[in-house]
Amino acid sequence: MYERVSKRECRISSERAQRLMKDVQIELSDKYRFEFILVGSGNWGTMVKDEDGHYDLDYQIRLTHNSPVIGNNGFRNSTQVNKDFFEALRKHKKGKETFEDSTTAITLTNKDEKPYHIDFVIIDNTRYPPLIIRRNMKKGSPADEKTWNELPKMHWAFDYFKSLHHDYKKYIIEEMVIPAKQKEKAKKEGNSTKRSSTEIFVNEVNRFAQKYS
């Protein structure tokens, strides 16, 4: 049975994410400048928790033009970018937190009496369409190799979502995004079809727009 996450519960994890991201901004200031944005159901207070009380927050780490290491064609070495953020995040872990470098996100898992997960996806926001980091699933590729992948209509999807009436936003999150995320959770790690929460959100908003616009 899935229960709604209260605003008070969400505040614990969101405040932790905010503090962690500020620490990482300082840690990586010689290489990267970025915004960190809460997206999806966490942004609209429509999260659910599973039978064990676990729930997810989803953040985008959006790399910006004023990053010291940016080249003429954006952030070319996606493997190094991901490694830098993974190591910085792990450096600032606390208590019973663990970090996992998964297919499309770096995942913080908090294992104390108030369990939650926070997914951080890394996006090159200097390109259009924006690019998201994913593990390279090609046969023979190193296990830690990452690639940049297009995230089509990302900005359009977020702008469109913001323009909708509250009832439509609630429908998209509760009836489309959350069920899609639950299906993704059932996929084993390493499955090449596994999508990040950001990808799910963008896809479901685009699907809604195609059907009802």
Sequence and secondary structure as in RCSB ss.txt:
>XXXX:A:sequence
MYERVSKRECRISSERAQRLMKDVQIELSDKYRFEFILVGSGNWGTMVKDEDGHYDLDYQIRLTHNSPVIGNNGF
RNSTQVNKDFFEALRKHKKGKETFEDSTTAITLTNKDEKPYHIDFVIIDNTRYPPLIIRRNMKKGSPADEKTWNE
LPKMHWAFDYFKSLHHDYKKYIIEEMVIPAKQKEKAKKEGNSTKRSSTEIFVNEVNRFAQKYS
>XXXX:A:secstr
  EE  HHHHHHHHHHHHHHHHHHHHHTTTT  EEEEEETHHHHT  EE TTS  EEEEEEEE TT TT BTTB 
  HHHHHHHHHHHHHHT  TTEEEEE SS EEEEE SSS EEEEEEEEETTSSS EEEEE  STT  TT EEEEE
 TTHHHHHHHHHHS HHHHHHIIIIIIHHHHHHHHTS TT TT   HHHHHHHHHHHHHHHH 
